[in-house]
Amino acid sequence: MKKKTSNTTPAIVETITKSKKRTRQLKPKHEPGFTIGDIEDIQFREDEVADIRASLLKWYDVNKRDLPWRRINQSDVNDDGINQADVNDDDEIDSKAYAVWVSEIMLQQTRVQTVISYFNRWMEKWPTVHHLAQASIEEVNEVWAGLGYYRRARFLLEGAKMVVEDGGKFPRLVSDLRRVKGIGEYTAGAIASIAFKEAVPVVDGNVIRVIARLKTISANPKDKITIKNIWRLAGQLVDSHRPGDFNQAVMELGATLCTPLSPNCSSCPVSTQCNALLNSKHDPSALVTRYPTKVEKVKQRHDYSAVTVVEIFDCEQLTGNTSASGSKFLLVRRPEEGLLAGLWEFPSVSLNGKADLVTRRRVVDDLLKKSFGLNVHRASDIVSRDEVGEYVHIFTHIRLKMYIELLVLRAQGQHKTEHQKRTCKNQSQQQPSEGKIDGSRQKKAPTIHIEETFACNLRPAIMSNSQNTDHQEKLLIL
């Protein structure tokens, strides 16, 4: 049996798994590294830990970016050498925790420069968790609009309500923070270490990249075993005196110097501890960017849907007595699970693939009839029906192509006065009573995976991302 290679040696023989049998190559590759077979044996030596902590914190103190969430209750140590965390009251500490929470959720899948303006607007509107807990999901989504992944915003609101209902104070420990809606292992670690000084690690893509290069880990960075051991290694490194600053330092290093494609190794504060850099010096073909291993991206799925913008006029608008800006648009709420959960949209139907206009209108007509009792085949109810065009929206793993049409309907209120009815009839003899809208009674319309409907007093540029929506809701019963 061969003697096991020490895990402190940069050149590590890679492991190959074939037919569930693990074997070792006799000769190292040009770009060796720890694989899943080795990763559980990796450790940071005590001298490595001390050097990495000292170097990273020194670098971070000088080079950290000025970000708004870092300014809240800033400065751990004052001019007299007194730790401010020991004298800050609970409200100030909770303010820091809240700011960290909001910023970390926003930063998921979003660039820092994009988040800054959103964070500032959010904190101006809801400066504390108590303010946020009183908000509506519509208000939250409006402020969040443009960041994407709207489930994050919903979880922030639900989490805030949980914190307030449980006494209004943030949990101090990772284990307790994990019980709050929407707070996972990473976010809990960030809040606990930055706001409450708990010596726990955080692991995101930046941390994975830094540690993978420090220890030449070539195992799949998406593999559960790899991620588990990266957390273990990050836990060995975290500084017990300044855990929050250290965690931010590692992430800052990955975001600014130890980048995926163009690492600035000459400016890196931990370059002397980096095995990937050492390998590249011995063999120029062994690039630092080899680590972490590149994983093939999930193939993008192509989806299709038919979207119908339903615009509703009353009889006065049709005869020119009121401006067109008073028209109403039918919106429906998506199911609480799945893509864009709980958000409002124009009536839409998923398609099995590309479809012609006749097919699209048929499935849309079925939806409107089954969900709202609206029979669009009654030609007297339709003012116009025009094909608008196509619109493509790219999600992370989905390319959604939408076929859009505008359906303008005439509707007559059921509770008009006799005078109004006679006036309306005299003005337009072609105003039958089918397709009525009753805005005075809040009865629930029959639905298929739709919980509510409402009309907004707006006239949008169809499918415009910059549209500002009036969120004064009214039930429509068709």
Sine and cosine of phi, psi and omega as CSV:
sin_phi,cos_phi,sin_psi,cos_psi,sin_omega,cos_omega
0.00,0.00,0.71,-0.71,-0.03,-1.00
-0.97,0.24,0.53,-0.85,0.05,-1.00
-0.95,0.32,0.71,-0.70,-0.05,-1.00
-0.93,0.37,0.71,-0.71,-0.01,-1.00
-0.94,0.33,0.66,-0.75,0.02,-1.00
-0.90,0.43,0.66,-0.75,-0.04,-1.00
-0.98,0.21,0.01,1.00,0.04,-1.00
-1.00,-0.04,-0.11,0.99,0.00,-1.00
-0.99,0.11,0.77,-0.64,-0.05,-1.00
-0.85,0.52,-0.70,0.72,-0.05,-1.00
-0.99,0.13,0.98,-0.19,-0.04,-1.00
-0.93,-0.36,0.73,-0.68,0.00,-1.00
-0.94,0.35,0.75,-0.66,-0.04,-1.00
-0.98,0.22,0.40,-0.92,0.00,-1.00
-0.96,-0.26,0.70,-0.71,0.04,-1.00
-0.87,-0.49,0.74,-0.68,0.03,-1.00
-0.96,-0.29,0.85,-0.53,0.05,-1.00
-0.74,-0.67,0.80,-0.60,0.00,-1.00
0.78,0.62,0.66,0.75,0.06,-1.00
0.90,0.44,0.20,0.98,0.05,-1.00
-0.94,-0.34,0.83,-0.56,-0.06,-1.00
-1.00,0.03,0.78,-0.62,0.03,-1.00
-0.77,-0.64,0.28,-0.96,0.04,-1.00
-0.89,-0.46,0.65,-0.76,0.06,-1.00
-0.95,0.31,0.52,-0.85,-0.01,-1.00
-0.97,0.25,-0.49,0.87,-0.03,-1.00
-0.84,-0.55,0.62,-0.78,0.03,-1.00
-0.95,0.31,0.47,-0.88,0.12,-0.99
-0.98,0.19,0.07,-1.00,0.05,-1.00
-0.93,0.36,-0.44,0.90,-0.06,-1.00
-0.83,-0.56,0.93,0.37,-0.07,-1.00
-0.95,0.30,0.25,-0.97,0.04,-1.00
-0.01,-1.00,0.17,-0.99,0.05,-1.00
-0.96,0.27,0.77,-0.64,0.10,-1.00
-0.96,-0.30,-0.09,-1.00,-0.03,-1.00
-0.84,0.54,-0.56,0.83,0.00,-1.00
-0.91,0.42,-0.42,0.91,-0.05,-1.00
-0.97,-0.25,-0.39,0.92,-0.28,-0.96
-0.88,0.48,-0.50,0.86,-0.01,-1.00
-0.94,0.35,-0.26,0.97,0.01,-1.00
-1.00,-0.05,-0.12,0.99,-0.08,-1.00
-0.96,0.29,0.67,-0.74,0.08,-1.00
-0.63,-0.78,0.46,-0.89,0.21,-0.98
-1.00,-0.02,0.76,-0.65,0.06,-1.00
-0.93,0.36,0.39,-0.92,-0.03,-1.00
-0.87,0.50,-0.64,0.77,0.00,-1.00
-0.93,0.37,-0.57,0.82,0.07,-1.00
-0.89,0.46,-0.72,0.69,-0.03,-1.00
-0.85,0.52,-0.74,0.67,-0.03,-1.00
-0.88,0.48,-0.69,0.72,-0.02,-1.00
-0.92,0.39,-0.68,0.73,-0.02,-1.00
-0.91,0.42,-0.70,0.72,0.02,-1.00
-0.86,0.51,-0.78,0.63,-0.07,-1.00
-0.90,0.44,-0.70,0.72,-0.05,-1.00
-0.92,0.38,-0.69,0.73,-0.04,-1.00
-0.92,0.39,-0.71,0.71,-0.03,-1.00
-0.91,0.41,-0.63,0.78,0.04,-1.00
-0.89,0.46,-0.70,0.71,0.01,-1.00
-0.90,0.43,-0.68,0.74,-0.05,-1.00
-0.90,0.43,-0.65,0.76,0.00,-1.00
-0.86,0.51,-0.49,0.87,-0.03,-1.00
-1.00,-0.06,-0.57,0.82,-0.21,-0.98
-0.93,-0.37,0.00,1.00,-0.06,-1.00
-0.89,0.46,0.59,-0.81,0.00,-1.00
-0.96,0.29,0.53,-0.85,0.04,-1.00
-1.00,0.09,0.99,-0.16,-0.05,-1.00
-0.89,-0.46,0.60,-0.80,-0.14,-0.99
-0.86,0.51,-0.58,0.82,0.00,-1.00
-0.96,0.29,-0.28,0.96,0.06,-1.00
-1.00,0.08,-0.25,0.97,-0.04,-1.00
-1.00,0.09,-0.29,0.96,-0.06,-1.00
-0.95,0.30,0.87,-0.49,-0.06,-1.00
0.80,0.60,0.72,0.69,-0.07,-1.00
-0.96,0.27,0.25,-0.97,0.05,-1.00
0.97,0.22,0.96,-0.28,0.02,-1.00
-0.97,0.26,-0.58,0.81,-0.09,-1.00
-0.82,-0.57,0.77,-0.64,0.00,-1.00
-1.00,0.02,-0.11,-0.99,-0.08,-1.00
-0.91,0.41,-0.37,0.93,0.01,-1.00
-1.00,-0.02,0.07,1.00,0.00,-1.00
0.98,0.18,0.25,0.97,0.00,-1.00
-1.00,-0.03,0.75,-0.66,0.01,-1.00
-0.94,0.35,0.91,-0.42,-0.04,-1.00
-0.90,0.43,-0.47,0.88,0.01,-1.00
-0.88,0.47,-0.40,0.92,-0.01,-1.00
-0.99,0.15,-0.34,0.94,-0.07,-1.00
-0.94,-0.35,-0.26,0.97,0.04,-1.00
-0.90,0.43,0.63,-0.78,0.05,-1.00
-0.99,0.17,0.16,-0.99,-0.09,-1.00
-0.87,0.49,-0.58,0.82,-0.01,-1.00
-0.89,0.45,-0.65,0.76,0.01,-1.00
-0.92,0.38,-0.64,0.77,0.02,-1.00
-0.91,0.41,-0.66,0.75,0.04,-1.00
-0.91,0.42,-0.57,0.82,0.06,-1.00
-0.89,0.46,-0.65,0.76,0.05,-1.00
-0.91,0.42,-0.70,0.72,0.00,-1.00
-0.87,0.49,-0.68,0.74,0.00,-1.00
-0.90,0.44,-0.69,0.72,0.01,-1.00
-0.90,0.44,-0.67,0.74,0.03,-1.00
-0.89,0.46,-0.71,0.71,-0.01,-1.00
-0.85,0.52,-0.79,0.61,-0.03,-1.00
-0.88,0.48,-0.72,0.70,-0.05,-1.00
-0.91,0.42,-0.67,0.74,-0.03,-1.00
-0.92,0.39,-0.61,0.79,0.05,-1.00
-0.92,0.39,-0.67,0.74,0.03,-1.00
-0.91,0.42,-0.58,0.82,-0.07,-1.00
-0.96,0.26,-0.20,0.98,0.05,-1.00
-0.93,0.37,0.87,-0.49,0.03,-1.00
0.92,0.40,0.28,0.96,-0.06,-1.00
-0.68,-0.74,0.64,-0.77,-0.04,-1.00
-0.95,0.32,0.51,-0.86,-0.06,-1.00
-0.85,0.53,-0.72,0.70,-0.06,-1.00
-0.89,0.46,-0.51,0.86,0.06,-1.00
-0.95,0.30,-0.63,0.78,-0.10,-1.00
-0.94,0.35,-0.54,0.84,-0.13,-0.99
-0.80,0.60,-0.78,0.62,-0.05,-1.00
-0.92,0.38,-0.60,0.80,0.04,-1.00
-0.91,0.42,-0.68,0.74,0.00,-1.00
-0.88,0.47,-0.70,0.71,-0.02,-1.00
-0.89,0.46,-0.68,0.74,0.02,-1.00
-0.91,0.41,-0.65,0.76,0.00,-1.00
-0.88,0.48,-0.75,0.66,-0.06,-1.00
-0.94,0.35,-0.47,0.88,0.08,-1.00
-0.94,0.35,-0.61,0.79,-0.02,-1.00
-0.99,0.16,-0.66,0.75,-0.03,-1.00
-0.76,-0.65,0.99,0.16,-0.11,-0.99
-0.94,0.35,-0.32,0.95,0.01,-1.00
-0.71,-0.70,0.23,-0.97,0.03,-1.00
-0.90,0.43,-0.47,0.88,0.04,-1.00
-0.93,0.38,-0.65,0.76,0.05,-1.00
-0.90,0.43,-0.69,0.72,-0.02,-1.00
-0.89,0.45,-0.63,0.77,-0.05,-1.00
-0.88,0.47,-0.35,0.94,-0.01,-1.00
-1.00,-0.02,-0.06,1.00,-0.05,-1.00
-0.98,0.18,0.31,-0.95,0.11,-0.99
-0.99,-0.12,0.34,-0.94,0.00,-1.00
-0.90,0.43,-0.51,0.86,0.03,-1.00
-0.92,0.40,-0.65,0.76,0.04,-1.00
-0.90,0.43,-0.68,0.74,-0.01,-1.00
-0.90,0.44,-0.71,0.70,0.00,-1.00
-0.90,0.43,-0.55,0.84,0.01,-1.00
-0.91,0.42,-0.68,0.73,0.03,-1.00
-0.94,0.35,-0.55,0.83,-0.05,-1.00
-0.98,0.22,-0.35,0.94,-0.14,-0.99
-0.74,0.67,0.82,-0.57,-0.01,-1.00
0.94,-0.33,-0.37,0.93,0.02,-1.00
-0.99,0.14,-0.38,0.93,-0.02,-1.00
0.97,0.26,0.02,-1.00,-0.02,-1.00
0.74,0.68,0.87,0.49,-0.15,-0.99
-0.90,0.43,-0.29,0.96,0.05,-1.00
-0.87,0.49,-0.50,0.86,0.05,-1.00
-0.87,0.50,-0.67,0.74,-0.01,-1.00
-0.91,0.40,-0.66,0.75,0.01,-1.00
-0.90,0.44,-0.64,0.77,0.02,-1.00
-0.92,0.39,-0.57,0.82,0.08,-1.00
-0.87,0.49,-0.70,0.71,0.00,-1.00
-0.91,0.41,-0.72,0.69,0.00,-1.00
-0.91,0.41,-0.62,0.79,0.04,-1.00
-0.91,0.42,-0.65,0.76,0.02,-1.00
-0.88,0.47,-0.67,0.74,0.03,-1.00
-0.89,0.45,-0.61,0.79,0.03,-1.00
-0.90,0.43,-0.71,0.71,-0.01,-1.00
-0.88,0.47,-0.72,0.70,-0.03,-1.00
-0.92,0.40,-0.68,0.74,0.01,-1.00
-0.91,0.42,-0.41,0.91,-0.02,-1.00
-1.00,-0.08,0.30,0.95,0.07,-1.00
0.89,-0.46,-0.20,0.98,0.09,-1.00
1.00,0.05,0.05,1.00,0.02,-1.00
-0.93,-0.36,0.68,-0.73,0.03,-1.00
-0.92,0.39,0.65,-0.76,0.16,-0.99
-0.86,0.52,0.58,-0.82,-0.08,-1.00
-1.00,-0.05,-0.37,0.93,-0.11,-0.99
-0.94,-0.34,0.45,-0.89,0.02,-1.00
-0.82,0.57,-0.72,0.70,-0.05,-1.00
-0.87,0.49,-0.58,0.82,0.02,-1.00
-0.99,0.16,-0.59,0.81,0.03,-1.00
-0.89,0.45,-0.54,0.84,-0.02,-1.00
-0.89,0.45,-0.32,0.95,-0.01,-1.00
-0.99,0.17,-0.22,0.98,0.00,-1.00
-0.98,0.19,0.69,-0.72,-0.03,-1.00
-0.81,0.58,0.80,-0.61,0.09,-1.00
1.00,0.09,-0.05,1.00,0.02,-1.00
-0.99,-0.16,0.93,-0.36,0.02,-1.00
-0.99,-0.11,-0.22,-0.98,-0.09,-1.00
-0.89,0.46,-0.70,0.72,-0.02,-1.00
-0.91,0.41,-0.78,0.62,-0.05,-1.00
-0.90,0.45,-0.63,0.77,0.04,-1.00
-0.88,0.48,-0.68,0.74,0.03,-1.00
-0.90,0.44,-0.63,0.77,0.00,-1.00
-0.91,0.42,-0.74,0.67,-0.01,-1.00
-0.89,0.45,-0.74,0.68,-0.07,-1.00
-0.90,0.44,-0.65,0.76,-0.07,-1.00
-0.98,0.18,-0.66,0.75,-0.07,-1.00
-0.98,0.20,-0.70,0.71,-0.08,-1.00
-1.00,0.01,-0.60,0.80,-0.14,-0.99
-0.92,-0.40,0.06,1.00,0.11,-0.99
0.89,0.47,0.44,0.90,0.09,-1.00
-0.98,0.20,0.74,-0.67,-0.07,-1.00
-0.98,0.18,0.97,0.23,0.03,-1.00
-0.79,-0.62,0.48,-0.88,-0.03,-1.00
-1.00,0.08,0.20,-0.98,0.23,-0.97
-0.76,-0.65,0.54,-0.84,0.00,-1.00
-0.71,-0.71,0.89,-0.46,0.16,-0.99
-0.79,-0.61,-0.19,-0.98,-0.02,-1.00
-0.87,0.49,-0.59,0.81,0.02,-1.00
-0.91,0.41,-0.68,0.73,-0.01,-1.00
-0.91,0.40,-0.67,0.75,0.03,-1.00
-0.85,0.52,-0.69,0.72,-0.03,-1.00
-0.91,0.42,-0.69,0.72,-0.01,-1.00
-0.89,0.46,-0.75,0.66,-0.04,-1.00
-0.93,0.36,-0.62,0.79,0.03,-1.00
-0.87,0.49,-0.57,0.82,0.02,-1.00
-0.99,0.17,-0.59,0.80,0.05,-1.00
-0.86,0.50,-0.62,0.78,-0.09,-1.00
-0.92,-0.40,0.25,0.97,-0.02,-1.00
0.69,0.72,0.85,0.53,0.01,-1.00
-1.00,-0.02,0.92,-0.39,-0.03,-1.00
-0.98,-0.19,0.09,1.00,0.05,-1.00
-0.92,0.39,0.42,-0.91,0.00,-1.00
-0.83,0.56,0.90,-0.44,-0.06,-1.00
-0.94,0.35,-0.19,0.98,0.04,-1.00
-1.00,-0.06,-0.17,0.99,-0.03,-1.00
-0.95,0.33,0.64,-0.77,-0.05,-1.00
-0.87,0.49,-0.62,0.78,-0.01,-1.00
-0.92,0.39,-0.66,0.75,0.03,-1.00
-0.88,0.48,-0.75,0.66,-0.02,-1.00
-0.88,0.48,-0.67,0.74,0.01,-1.00
-0.86,0.51,-0.66,0.75,-0.03,-1.00
-0.98,0.21,-0.47,0.89,0.12,-0.99
-0.90,0.44,-0.66,0.75,0.08,-1.00
-0.87,0.50,-0.66,0.76,0.00,-1.00
-0.90,0.44,-0.69,0.72,-0.01,-1.00
-0.93,0.37,-0.62,0.79,0.06,-1.00
-0.89,0.45,-0.58,0.82,0.05,-1.00
-0.91,0.41,-0.53,0.85,0.06,-1.00
-0.93,0.37,-0.53,0.84,-0.09,-1.00
-0.99,0.12,-0.51,0.86,-0.17,-0.99
-0.84,0.55,0.70,-0.71,-0.04,-1.00
-0.99,0.16,0.79,-0.62,-0.08,-1.00
-0.95,0.30,-0.39,0.92,-0.02,-1.00
-1.00,0.03,-0.56,0.83,0.00,-1.00
-0.73,-0.68,0.88,0.47,-0.09,-1.00
-0.89,0.46,-0.66,0.75,-0.02,-1.00
-0.91,0.42,-0.71,0.70,0.02,-1.00
-0.90,0.43,-0.63,0.78,-0.01,-1.00
-0.91,0.40,-0.71,0.71,0.02,-1.00
-0.87,0.50,-0.67,0.75,0.03,-1.00
-0.93,0.38,-0.53,0.85,0.02,-1.00
-0.90,0.43,-0.68,0.73,0.01,-1.00
-0.90,0.44,-0.70,0.71,0.01,-1.00
-0.91,0.42,-0.63,0.78,0.03,-1.00
-0.90,0.44,-0.64,0.77,0.03,-1.00
-0.88,0.48,-0.73,0.68,-0.01,-1.00
-0.91,0.41,-0.54,0.84,-0.05,-1.00
-0.98,0.18,-0.47,0.88,-0.13,-0.99
-0.92,-0.39,-0.59,0.80,-0.04,-1.00
-0.91,-0.41,-0.76,0.65,-0.07,-1.00
-1.00,0.02,0.87,0.49,-0.11,-0.99
-0.99,0.16,0.25,-0.97,-0.08,-1.00
-0.87,0.48,-0.69,0.73,-0.15,-0.99
-0.94,-0.35,-0.46,0.89,-0.07,-1.00
-0.74,-0.68,0.92,0.39,-0.02,-1.00
-0.92,0.39,0.66,-0.75,0.02,-1.00
-0.99,-0.12,0.97,0.24,-0.12,-0.99
-0.92,0.40,-0.47,0.88,-0.04,-1.00
-0.93,0.37,-0.38,0.93,0.01,-1.00
-0.97,-0.24,0.02,1.00,-0.08,-1.00
-0.96,0.29,0.77,-0.64,-0.02,-1.00
-0.95,0.31,-0.27,0.96,-0.01,-1.00
-0.88,-0.47,0.44,0.90,-0.04,-1.00
-0.89,0.46,-0.52,0.86,-0.01,-1.00
-0.95,0.31,-0.30,0.95,0.05,-1.00
-0.99,-0.16,0.05,1.00,-0.13,-0.99
-1.00,-0.01,0.93,-0.37,0.01,-1.00
-0.92,0.39,-0.56,0.83,0.01,-1.00
-0.89,0.45,-0.66,0.75,0.03,-1.00
-0.92,0.38,-0.63,0.77,0.03,-1.00
-0.88,0.47,-0.67,0.74,0.04,-1.00
-0.88,0.48,-0.66,0.75,-0.05,-1.00
-0.92,0.39,-0.47,0.88,0.05,-1.00
-0.95,0.30,-0.57,0.82,0.04,-1.00
-0.97,0.24,-0.55,0.83,-0.03,-1.00
-0.64,-0.77,0.97,-0.24,-0.06,-1.00
-0.83,0.55,-0.37,0.93,0.00,-1.00
-0.98,0.18,-0.25,0.97,0.00,-1.00
-1.00,0.01,1.00,0.07,-0.11,-0.99
-0.96,0.29,0.56,-0.83,0.07,-1.00
-0.87,0.49,-0.55,0.83,-0.04,-1.00
-0.94,0.33,-0.04,1.00,0.11,-0.99
-0.89,0.46,-0.46,0.89,-0.07,-1.00
-0.93,-0.37,0.64,-0.77,-0.16,0.99
-0.95,0.31,0.26,-0.96,-0.03,-1.00
-0.85,0.53,0.70,-0.71,0.04,-1.00
-0.96,0.28,0.77,-0.64,0.00,-1.00
-0.95,-0.30,0.70,-0.71,0.00,-1.00
-0.88,0.47,0.76,-0.65,-0.03,-1.00
-0.95,0.32,0.51,-0.86,0.05,-1.00
-0.90,0.43,0.73,-0.68,-0.02,-1.00
-0.91,0.42,0.73,-0.68,-0.06,-1.00
-0.93,0.37,0.72,-0.70,0.01,-1.00
-1.00,0.03,0.61,-0.79,0.03,-1.00
-0.96,-0.26,0.89,-0.45,0.03,-1.00
-0.90,-0.43,0.37,-0.93,-0.01,-1.00
-0.69,-0.72,0.56,-0.83,0.06,-1.00
-0.51,-0.86,0.46,-0.89,0.09,-1.00
-0.98,-0.22,0.84,-0.54,-0.05,-1.00
-0.90,-0.44,0.77,-0.64,0.03,-1.00
-0.86,-0.51,0.88,-0.47,0.09,-1.00
-1.00,0.09,0.93,-0.36,-0.04,-1.00
-0.99,-0.13,0.93,-0.36,0.01,-1.00
-0.96,-0.27,0.70,-0.71,-0.13,-0.99
-0.84,-0.54,0.80,-0.60,0.07,-1.00
-0.93,-0.37,0.50,-0.86,0.21,-0.98
-1.00,-0.08,0.05,-1.00,-0.15,-0.99
-0.92,0.40,-0.54,0.84,0.00,-1.00
-0.90,0.43,-0.64,0.77,-0.02,-1.00
-0.92,0.40,-0.58,0.81,0.00,-1.00
-0.92,0.38,-0.49,0.87,-0.03,-1.00
-1.00,-0.08,0.07,1.00,0.12,-0.99
1.00,0.03,0.19,0.98,-0.02,-1.00
-0.98,0.19,-0.35,0.94,0.04,-1.00
-0.75,-0.66,0.32,-0.95,-0.02,-1.00
-0.96,0.27,0.45,-0.89,-0.02,-1.00
-0.91,0.41,-0.30,0.95,-0.03,-1.00
-0.91,0.41,-0.24,0.97,0.01,-1.00
-1.00,0.05,0.10,1.00,0.00,-1.00
-0.93,0.37,0.34,-0.94,-0.03,-1.00
-0.90,-0.44,0.51,-0.86,0.01,-1.00
-0.87,-0.49,0.71,-0.71,0.00,-1.00
-0.99,0.14,0.83,-0.56,0.08,-1.00
-0.85,-0.52,0.49,-0.87,0.03,-1.00
-0.80,-0.60,0.44,-0.90,-0.02,-1.00
-0.99,-0.16,0.75,-0.66,0.00,-1.00
-0.95,0.31,0.34,-0.94,0.05,-1.00
-0.84,0.54,0.37,-0.93,-0.06,-1.00
-0.97,0.23,-0.09,1.00,0.05,-1.00
-0.83,-0.56,0.46,-0.89,0.06,-1.00
0.99,-0.11,-0.25,-0.97,-0.07,-1.00
-0.88,0.47,0.73,-0.68,0.02,-1.00
0.79,0.61,0.69,0.73,-0.10,-1.00
-0.84,0.54,0.76,-0.66,0.11,-0.99
0.97,0.23,0.04,1.00,-0.03,-1.00
-1.00,0.03,0.34,-0.94,0.00,-1.00
-1.00,-0.01,0.55,-0.83,0.01,-1.00
-0.44,-0.90,0.25,-0.97,0.17,-0.99
-0.94,0.34,0.46,-0.89,0.01,-1.00
-0.79,0.62,0.78,-0.62,-0.04,-1.00
-0.58,-0.82,0.42,-0.91,-0.01,-1.00
-0.73,-0.68,0.75,-0.66,0.07,-1.00
-0.95,0.31,0.63,-0.78,0.01,-1.00
-0.93,-0.36,0.42,-0.91,0.02,-1.00
-0.97,0.24,-0.25,0.97,-0.01,-1.00
0.10,-1.00,-0.35,-0.94,0.05,-1.00
-0.89,0.46,0.62,-0.78,-0.05,-1.00
-0.60,-0.80,0.53,-0.85,0.02,-1.00
-0.98,0.19,0.12,-0.99,-0.09,-1.00
-0.88,0.47,-0.65,0.76,-0.02,-1.00
-0.88,0.47,-0.71,0.70,0.00,-1.00
-0.90,0.43,-0.68,0.73,-0.03,-1.00
-0.89,0.45,-0.69,0.72,-0.01,-1.00
-0.92,0.39,-0.55,0.84,0.01,-1.00
-0.90,0.43,-0.70,0.71,-0.02,-1.00
-0.95,0.31,-0.55,0.83,0.06,-1.00
-0.92,0.39,-0.69,0.73,0.02,-1.00
-0.87,0.49,-0.62,0.78,0.04,-1.00
-0.89,0.45,-0.66,0.75,0.01,-1.00
-0.89,0.46,-0.75,0.66,-0.03,-1.00
-0.89,0.46,-0.58,0.82,0.00,-1.00
-0.96,0.29,-0.72,0.69,-0.06,-1.00
-0.96,0.29,-0.59,0.81,-0.09,-1.00
-1.00,0.03,-0.52,0.85,-0.11,-0.99
-0.81,-0.59,0.00,1.00,-0.04,-1.00
0.93,0.38,0.43,0.90,-0.07,-1.00
-0.98,-0.20,0.91,-0.42,0.00,-1.00
-0.99,-0.15,0.99,-0.14,-0.07,-1.00
-0.97,0.23,-0.11,0.99,0.03,-1.00
-0.97,0.25,-0.19,0.98,0.13,-0.99
-0.97,0.23,0.99,-0.16,-0.14,-0.99
-0.86,0.51,-0.45,0.90,-0.04,-1.00
-0.94,0.34,-0.26,0.96,0.02,-1.00
-1.00,0.04,-0.29,0.96,-0.11,-0.99
-0.99,-0.11,0.83,-0.56,0.11,-0.99
-0.99,0.12,-0.72,0.70,0.04,-1.00
-0.33,-0.94,0.39,-0.92,0.06,-1.00
-0.54,-0.84,0.95,-0.33,-0.12,-0.99
-0.81,-0.59,0.62,-0.79,0.11,-0.99
-0.98,0.21,0.83,-0.56,-0.06,-1.00
-1.00,0.04,-0.71,0.70,-0.03,-1.00
0.49,-0.87,-0.35,-0.94,-0.02,-1.00
-0.86,-0.52,0.49,-0.87,0.01,-1.00
-0.60,-0.80,0.74,-0.67,0.00,-1.00
-0.93,-0.37,0.79,-0.61,0.07,-1.00
-0.87,-0.48,0.74,-0.67,-0.03,-1.00
-0.98,-0.20,0.88,-0.47,0.19,-0.98
-1.00,-0.07,-0.02,-1.00,-0.04,-1.00
-0.84,0.54,-0.75,0.66,-0.06,-1.00
-0.85,-0.52,0.20,0.98,-0.07,-1.00
-0.73,-0.69,0.72,-0.69,0.16,-0.99
-0.95,-0.31,0.96,-0.29,-0.08,-1.00
-0.98,-0.19,0.87,-0.49,0.07,-1.00
-0.97,-0.23,0.84,-0.55,-0.05,-1.00
-0.93,-0.36,0.77,-0.64,0.13,-0.99
-0.99,-0.10,0.85,-0.52,-0.19,-0.98
-0.90,-0.44,0.69,-0.73,0.12,-0.99
-0.71,-0.71,0.38,-0.92,0.03,-1.00
-0.93,-0.37,0.86,-0.51,0.01,-1.00
-0.92,-0.40,0.91,-0.41,-0.01,-1.00
-0.97,-0.23,0.83,-0.56,-0.05,-1.00
-0.90,-0.44,0.44,-0.90,0.14,-0.99
-0.98,-0.18,0.67,-0.74,0.02,-1.00
-0.65,-0.76,0.61,-0.79,0.00,-1.00
-0.87,-0.50,0.81,-0.59,-0.02,-1.00
-0.90,0.44,0.62,-0.79,-0.05,-1.00
-0.97,0.24,-0.31,0.95,-0.13,-0.99
-0.90,-0.43,0.54,0.84,0.09,-1.00
-0.95,0.31,0.45,-0.90,0.08,-1.00
-0.95,0.32,0.31,-0.95,0.01,-1.00
-0.86,0.51,-0.61,0.79,0.03,-1.00
-0.88,0.47,-0.69,0.73,0.01,-1.00
-0.90,0.44,-0.65,0.76,-0.01,-1.00
-0.90,0.43,-0.69,0.73,-0.01,-1.00
-0.91,0.42,-0.66,0.75,0.01,-1.00
-0.89,0.46,-0.70,0.71,-0.02,-1.00
-0.89,0.45,-0.66,0.75,-0.02,-1.00
-0.91,0.41,-0.66,0.75,-0.01,-1.00
-0.92,0.40,-0.57,0.82,-0.03,-1.00
-0.95,0.30,-0.55,0.84,-0.02,-1.00
-0.57,-0.82,0.92,-0.39,-0.04,-1.00
-0.98,0.22,-0.12,0.99,-0.05,-1.00
-0.95,-0.31,0.78,0.63,-0.03,-1.00
-0.84,-0.55,0.97,0.25,0.02,-1.00
-0.93,0.37,0.14,-0.99,-0.12,-0.99
-1.00,-0.05,-0.01,1.00,-0.01,-1.00
-0.93,0.36,0.39,-0.92,0.07,-1.00
0.93,0.38,0.66,0.75,-0.07,-1.00
-0.97,0.24,0.50,-0.87,0.09,-1.00
-0.90,-0.43,0.81,-0.58,0.02,-1.00
-0.95,-0.32,0.97,-0.24,-0.02,-1.00
-1.00,-0.02,0.03,1.00,-0.09,-1.00
-0.98,-0.18,-0.30,0.95,-0.01,-1.00
-0.89,-0.45,0.77,-0.64,-0.07,-1.00
-1.00,-0.08,0.93,0.36,0.09,-1.00
-1.00,-0.02,0.53,-0.85,-0.01,-1.00
-1.00,0.09,0.83,-0.56,0.00,-1.00
-0.97,0.26,0.47,-0.88,0.08,-1.00
-0.87,0.49,0.64,-0.77,-0.08,-1.00
-0.70,-0.71,0.37,-0.93,0.19,-0.98
-0.83,-0.56,0.98,-0.20,-0.06,-1.00
0.85,0.53,0.49,0.87,0.04,-1.00
-0.77,-0.63,0.80,-0.60,-0.10,-0.99
-1.00,-0.05,-0.61,0.79,-0.08,-1.00
-0.56,-0.83,0.34,-0.94,0.19,-0.98
-0.73,-0.68,0.46,-0.89,0.07,-1.00
-0.42,-0.91,0.36,-0.93,0.04,-1.00
-0.94,-0.34,0.64,-0.77,0.06,-1.00
-0.92,-0.38,0.70,-0.72,0.04,-1.00
-0.98,0.19,1.00,0.09,-0.04,-1.00
-0.45,-0.89,0.32,-0.95,0.11,-0.99
-0.75,-0.66,1.00,0.04,-0.16,-0.99
-0.98,0.18,0.39,-0.92,0.29,-0.96
-0.97,0.26,0.88,-0.47,-0.22,-0.97
-0.84,0.54,0.79,-0.61,0.04,-1.00
0.88,0.47,0.37,0.93,0.03,-1.00
-0.97,0.24,0.77,-0.63,0.00,-1.00
-0.94,0.35,-0.32,0.95,-0.06,-1.00
-1.00,-0.10,0.15,0.99,-0.07,-1.00
-0.93,0.38,0.76,-0.65,0.12,-0.99
-1.00,-0.07,0.81,-0.58,-0.10,-0.99
-0.96,-0.26,0.71,-0.70,0.10,-0.99
-0.98,0.18,0.88,-0.47,-0.12,-0.99
-1.00,-0.05,0.32,0.95,0.10,-1.00
-0.96,0.27,0.94,-0.35,-0.17,-0.99
-1.00,-0.02,0.61,-0.79,0.12,-0.99
-0.68,-0.73,0.66,-0.76,0.04,-1.00
-0.98,0.22,0.67,-0.75,0.11,-0.99
-0.93,-0.36,0.79,-0.61,0.08,-1.00
-0.90,-0.43,0.92,-0.39,-0.05,-1.00
-0.93,-0.36,0.00,0.00,0.00,0.00
